[in-house]
Amino acid sequence: MRTLGRLLLLVVLLVVVTGVVFYERPLWVVMQETHFGLFLARVQSNYVLTPEGRVHYYEGEASTPGGGIPLVLVHGLADRGESWAPMMKRLKRAGFHVYAPDLLGYGRSPKPGDSDYSIATQEQFVADFIQSIGLQKPDVGGWSMGGWIVLKLALDHPDMVDRVVVYDPAGIKFDGAADRATIFHPNTPDDVNKLQAMMEPEAKPLPLFVAKDALRALQDGAPVNDKSMAAMQSGKDALDTRLAGMTEPLLIVWGSLDRLIPLSAGETMHGMVSKSELDVVEGCGHLGPRVCSGREAAATADFLKANPAPAGLVRTLTNMR
């Protein structure tokens, strides 16, 4: 009985400690769950040396001859490679060899204090990553700011990429763009929930302890996020006058409820690029690759495997897959 009592006490202590850790650092707990899920899916956490330093990335190799179709995924502002976890697992199963680096200044990649963290700087970073890994003309995908980065990469270095997929990308002017200047620099938990509502309109407000932890994380990343946002707001790397010259097949995936970057921007992009397809994901906001990964991964796989690449189509993705 004494042994049983000690075991019960140990269990109670573990539950209490786990509860305290989750209350104090819920995002850290969620991140550990994500890491474990990627481990179970055989998606590896790796590093590679590039001109910018020791860069962290995730790699998931398909269990097909040759390891699958190479695909590099680039995350957005205030984010990191782990956010691609749902897509990486699905695309790996679909026959892709997926790579998801942490951009310069984000995640576990270098954070040089003198960098401007502009789109041009991140474009060079992604180009260096592709070369350092030894890839030859991989497909590339980018989400939000990452979409802007891979579009610029395809325009500047068409010899480096094959097909391009973008998910709710930035990169061209749209109504309300100027209002986004400070949204990624919240000062209160309420500001965090306003950002959450912009990213995923149908999501419930975050519990206060979660919003506080998210606020800490965003404030920790503010030096890099602010520089990145300032560079984007400057318009220096805007693609409005360049997209018409894009030659690579392009898939544009957009959440119908995106309030951060509206669907109208995606429709404008589709009209600019003759070799593009626009897939509208019904009921999804800006966080499609995470929240609606089933439909978006399936659309991605269909487009990248199609021969020839689809062009000129507009599709509505309604059914979860």
C-alpha positions as CSV (number, residue, x, y, z in Angstrom):
1,M,0.0,0.0,0.0
2,R,2.9,2.3,0.8
3,T,4.3,1.8,-2.7
4,L,1.0,2.4,-4.3
5,G,0.6,5.6,-2.3
6,R,4.0,6.9,-3.5
7,L,3.1,6.1,-7.1
8,L,-0.2,8.0,-6.8
9,L,1.6,10.9,-5.2
10,L,4.2,10.9,-8.1
11,V,1.3,10.9,-10.6
12,V,-0.3,13.8,-8.9
13,L,2.9,15.8,-8.8
14,L,3.5,15.1,-12.5
15,V,0.0,16.3,-13.4
16,V,0.5,19.4,-11.3
17,V,3.9,20.2,-12.8
18,T,2.6,19.6,-16.3
19,G,-0.3,21.9,-15.7
20,V,1.9,24.6,-14.4
21,V,4.3,24.3,-17.3
22,F,1.3,24.4,-19.8
23,Y,-0.2,27.4,-18.0
24,E,3.1,29.4,-18.0
25,R,4.4,28.4,-21.4
26,P,1.6,26.9,-23.5
27,L,3.3,27.7,-26.8
28,W,6.4,25.8,-25.7
29,V,4.3,22.7,-24.9
30,V,2.6,22.9,-28.3
31,M,5.9,23.2,-30.0
32,Q,7.2,20.0,-28.2
33,E,4.1,18.2,-29.4
34,T,4.8,19.4,-32.9
35,H,8.4,18.2,-32.7
36,F,7.2,14.8,-31.5
37,G,4.7,14.5,-34.3
38,L,7.3,15.3,-36.9
39,F,9.6,12.8,-35.3
40,L,6.9,10.1,-35.6
41,A,6.3,11.1,-39.2
42,R,10.1,10.7,-39.9
43,V,10.6,14.4,-40.7
44,Q,14.1,15.2,-39.5
45,S,15.5,18.3,-37.8
46,N,18.7,19.2,-39.6
47,Y,21.3,21.9,-40.1
48,V,23.3,23.0,-43.1
49,L,26.2,25.5,-43.5
50,T,25.4,28.4,-45.8
51,P,27.1,31.7,-46.4
52,E,24.8,33.1,-43.7
53,G,25.9,30.5,-41.1
54,R,24.4,27.3,-39.7
55,V,20.9,27.1,-40.9
56,H,18.2,25.0,-39.4
57,Y,15.6,23.1,-41.5
58,Y,13.2,20.2,-41.5
59,E,13.5,17.4,-44.1
60,G,11.0,14.8,-44.9
61,E,11.9,12.2,-47.5
62,A,9.2,10.3,-49.3
63,S,9.4,6.5,-49.2
64,T,9.5,6.3,-53.0
65,P,12.3,5.5,-55.4
66,G,14.7,8.5,-55.4
67,G,13.2,10.0,-52.3
68,G,10.4,11.9,-54.0
69,I,10.0,15.2,-55.8
70,P,12.1,18.0,-54.1
71,L,10.0,20.8,-52.7
72,V,11.3,23.7,-50.6
73,L,8.7,25.4,-48.3
74,V,9.3,29.0,-47.0
75,H,7.4,30.3,-44.0
76,G,6.2,33.8,-43.4
77,L,6.7,36.7,-41.0
78,A,7.0,36.0,-37.2
79,D,7.0,32.3,-38.0
80,R,9.3,29.3,-38.4
81,G,9.6,25.9,-40.2
82,E,7.5,24.0,-37.7
83,S,4.4,25.8,-39.0
84,W,4.6,23.6,-42.1
85,A,4.3,20.5,-40.0
86,P,0.8,19.5,-41.3
87,M,1.7,20.1,-44.9
88,M,5.1,18.4,-44.6
89,K,3.6,15.2,-43.3
90,R,0.9,15.1,-46.0
91,L,3.2,16.1,-48.9
92,K,5.8,13.5,-47.7
93,R,3.1,10.8,-48.0
94,A,2.1,12.2,-51.4
95,G,5.6,11.5,-52.8
96,F,7.5,14.7,-52.1
97,H,11.0,15.2,-50.6
98,V,10.1,18.3,-48.5
99,Y,12.5,20.9,-47.0
100,A,11.4,23.6,-44.7
101,P,14.1,26.0,-43.5
102,D,13.9,28.6,-40.8
103,L,14.4,32.0,-42.5
104,L,17.2,34.3,-41.5
105,G,16.4,35.7,-38.1
106,Y,13.7,33.2,-37.3
107,G,13.5,29.9,-35.5
108,R,16.9,28.2,-35.0
109,S,18.6,30.0,-37.9
110,P,21.2,32.8,-37.5
111,K,19.9,36.2,-36.3
112,P,22.5,38.8,-37.4
113,G,21.9,42.2,-35.8
114,D,23.0,44.1,-38.8
115,S,20.7,42.5,-41.3
116,D,17.8,44.4,-42.8
117,Y,15.7,41.2,-43.1
118,S,14.2,42.5,-46.4
119,I,12.6,40.4,-49.1
120,A,15.8,40.6,-51.2
121,T,17.9,39.5,-48.2
122,Q,15.6,36.5,-47.5
123,E,15.5,35.7,-51.2
124,Q,19.3,35.4,-51.3
125,F,19.1,33.3,-48.1
126,V,16.7,30.8,-49.7
127,A,18.9,30.7,-52.9
128,D,22.0,30.0,-50.7
129,F,20.0,27.3,-48.8
130,I,19.0,25.5,-52.1
131,Q,22.5,25.5,-53.3
132,S,24.0,24.4,-50.0
133,I,21.6,21.5,-49.9
134,G,22.6,20.6,-53.4
135,L,19.2,20.8,-55.1
136,Q,18.8,21.2,-58.8
137,K,15.7,23.2,-59.8
138,P,13.3,22.1,-57.0
139,D,9.7,23.2,-56.8
140,V,9.3,26.0,-54.2
141,G,6.4,27.0,-52.0
142,G,5.9,30.1,-49.9
143,W,3.3,31.2,-47.4
144,S,2.5,34.9,-46.8
145,M,5.8,36.8,-46.7
146,G,7.4,33.5,-47.8
147,G,5.2,33.6,-50.9
148,W,6.7,37.0,-51.8
149,I,10.2,35.6,-51.3
150,V,9.7,32.6,-53.6
151,L,8.0,34.7,-56.2
152,K,10.9,37.1,-56.3
153,L,13.3,34.2,-56.4
154,A,11.5,32.7,-59.4
155,L,11.6,36.1,-61.2
156,D,15.2,36.8,-60.4
157,H,16.6,33.3,-60.8
158,P,14.2,31.2,-63.1
159,D,17.1,28.8,-63.6
160,M,16.9,27.8,-59.9
161,V,13.3,26.7,-59.6
162,D,10.8,24.5,-61.4
163,R,7.2,25.2,-60.4
164,V,6.0,27.6,-57.7
165,V,3.2,27.4,-55.2
166,V,2.2,30.3,-53.0
167,Y,-0.3,30.4,-50.1
168,D,-2.0,33.7,-49.4
169,P,1.2,35.6,-50.4
170,A,2.2,39.2,-49.9
171,G,4.0,41.0,-52.6
172,I,1.6,43.4,-54.4
173,K,-0.4,46.4,-53.3
174,F,-4.0,45.9,-51.9
175,D,-6.5,48.0,-50.1
176,G,-5.6,48.2,-46.4
177,A,-2.0,47.1,-46.8
178,A,-0.8,50.2,-44.9
179,D,-2.9,49.2,-41.9
180,R,-0.8,46.1,-41.4
181,A,2.4,48.0,-40.4
182,T,2.0,47.4,-36.6
183,I,-0.2,44.4,-36.4
184,F,2.7,42.0,-35.8
185,H,4.0,44.2,-33.0
186,P,1.3,43.8,-30.4
187,N,1.5,45.5,-27.0
188,T,-1.3,43.7,-25.1
189,P,-3.1,40.3,-25.1
190,D,-6.1,42.1,-26.8
191,D,-3.7,43.1,-29.6
192,V,-2.7,39.4,-30.0
193,N,-6.4,38.4,-30.3
194,K,-6.9,41.1,-32.9
195,L,-4.0,39.6,-34.9
196,Q,-5.5,36.1,-34.4
197,A,-8.9,37.4,-35.8
198,M,-7.1,38.8,-38.8
199,M,-5.3,35.5,-39.4
200,E,-8.3,33.2,-38.9
201,P,-11.6,35.0,-38.6
202,E,-13.7,32.1,-37.4
203,A,-11.3,31.1,-34.6
204,K,-12.3,31.7,-31.0
205,P,-10.4,34.3,-29.0
206,L,-7.3,32.8,-27.3
207,P,-7.4,32.1,-23.5
208,L,-5.7,34.9,-21.6
209,F,-2.7,32.7,-20.5
210,V,-2.2,31.7,-24.2
211,A,-2.5,35.3,-25.4
212,K,0.1,36.4,-22.8
213,D,2.6,33.7,-23.9
214,A,2.0,34.6,-27.6
215,L,2.6,38.3,-26.7
216,R,5.9,37.4,-25.1
217,A,7.0,35.4,-28.1
218,L,6.1,38.2,-30.5
219,Q,7.8,40.8,-28.4
220,D,11.0,38.6,-28.3
221,G,10.9,38.5,-32.1
222,A,10.1,42.2,-32.5
223,P,13.5,43.3,-33.6
224,V,13.5,41.0,-36.6
225,N,9.7,41.3,-37.3
226,D,9.8,45.1,-37.3
227,K,12.7,45.2,-39.7
228,S,11.0,42.7,-42.0
229,M,7.7,44.6,-41.9
230,A,9.4,48.0,-42.5
231,A,11.2,46.6,-45.5
232,M,8.0,45.2,-47.0
233,Q,6.1,48.4,-46.3
234,S,8.8,50.4,-48.1
235,G,7.7,48.8,-51.4
236,K,11.3,48.4,-52.6
237,D,10.8,44.7,-53.5
238,A,7.1,45.0,-54.7
239,L,6.1,42.7,-57.5
240,D,3.2,44.7,-59.0
241,T,5.1,45.5,-62.2
242,R,7.0,42.3,-62.4
243,L,4.6,39.4,-62.1
244,A,3.5,39.6,-65.7
245,G,7.0,38.4,-66.7
246,M,6.9,35.2,-64.7
247,T,7.6,32.2,-66.8
248,E,7.3,29.3,-64.3
249,P,4.0,27.5,-63.7
250,L,2.4,29.1,-60.6
251,L,-0.3,27.8,-58.3
252,I,-2.0,30.4,-56.1
253,V,-3.8,29.0,-53.1
254,W,-6.0,31.5,-51.1
255,G,-8.3,31.2,-48.1
256,S,-11.7,32.7,-48.9
257,L,-11.9,34.3,-45.5
258,D,-8.4,35.8,-45.4
259,R,-8.6,39.2,-43.7
260,L,-4.9,39.8,-43.5
261,I,-4.3,39.7,-47.2
262,P,-7.7,39.6,-49.0
263,L,-8.7,37.2,-51.8
264,S,-8.9,40.1,-54.2
265,A,-5.1,40.3,-54.1
266,G,-4.9,36.6,-55.2
267,E,-7.3,37.3,-58.0
268,T,-5.1,40.2,-59.1
269,M,-2.0,38.0,-59.1
270,H,-3.8,35.3,-61.1
271,G,-4.7,37.9,-63.7
272,M,-1.1,39.0,-63.9
273,V,0.4,35.6,-64.5
274,S,-0.7,33.8,-67.6
275,K,0.7,30.4,-66.5
276,S,-1.1,30.4,-63.1
277,E,-4.0,28.5,-61.4
278,L,-6.0,30.0,-58.5
279,D,-7.4,27.7,-55.9
280,V,-9.8,29.3,-53.4
281,V,-10.1,27.4,-50.1
282,E,-13.6,27.9,-48.8
283,G,-14.1,28.7,-45.1
284,C,-10.3,29.2,-44.5
285,G,-8.4,32.3,-43.5
286,H,-4.7,33.2,-43.7
287,L,-3.6,30.1,-41.8
288,G,-4.6,27.6,-44.6
289,P,-1.4,25.5,-44.7
290,R,-2.0,24.8,-41.0
291,V,-5.8,24.8,-40.6
292,C,-6.8,23.5,-44.0
293,S,-3.8,21.4,-44.8
294,G,-5.8,18.5,-46.2
295,R,-7.2,20.5,-49.1
296,E,-4.1,22.7,-49.6
297,A,-1.7,19.7,-49.7
298,A,-3.9,17.8,-52.1
299,A,-4.1,20.9,-54.4
300,T,-0.4,21.3,-54.2
301,A,0.3,17.7,-55.1
302,D,-2.1,17.7,-57.9
303,F,-0.6,20.8,-59.5
304,L,3.0,19.8,-59.0
305,K,2.5,16.4,-60.5
306,A,0.2,17.4,-63.4
307,N,1.8,17.1,-66.9
308,P,1.5,19.7,-68.3
309,A,1.0,22.1,-65.5
310,P,-2.5,23.6,-65.3
311,A,-2.9,27.2,-66.4
312,G,-5.7,29.7,-66.4
313,L,-8.0,27.8,-64.0
314,V,-9.9,29.1,-61.0
315,R,-11.1,26.3,-58.6
316,T,-13.0,26.4,-55.4
317,L,-11.8,23.8,-52.8
318,T,-14.8,22.9,-50.7
319,N,-14.4,19.3,-49.4
320,M,-11.9,18.4,-46.6
321,R,-9.4,15.8,-47.8
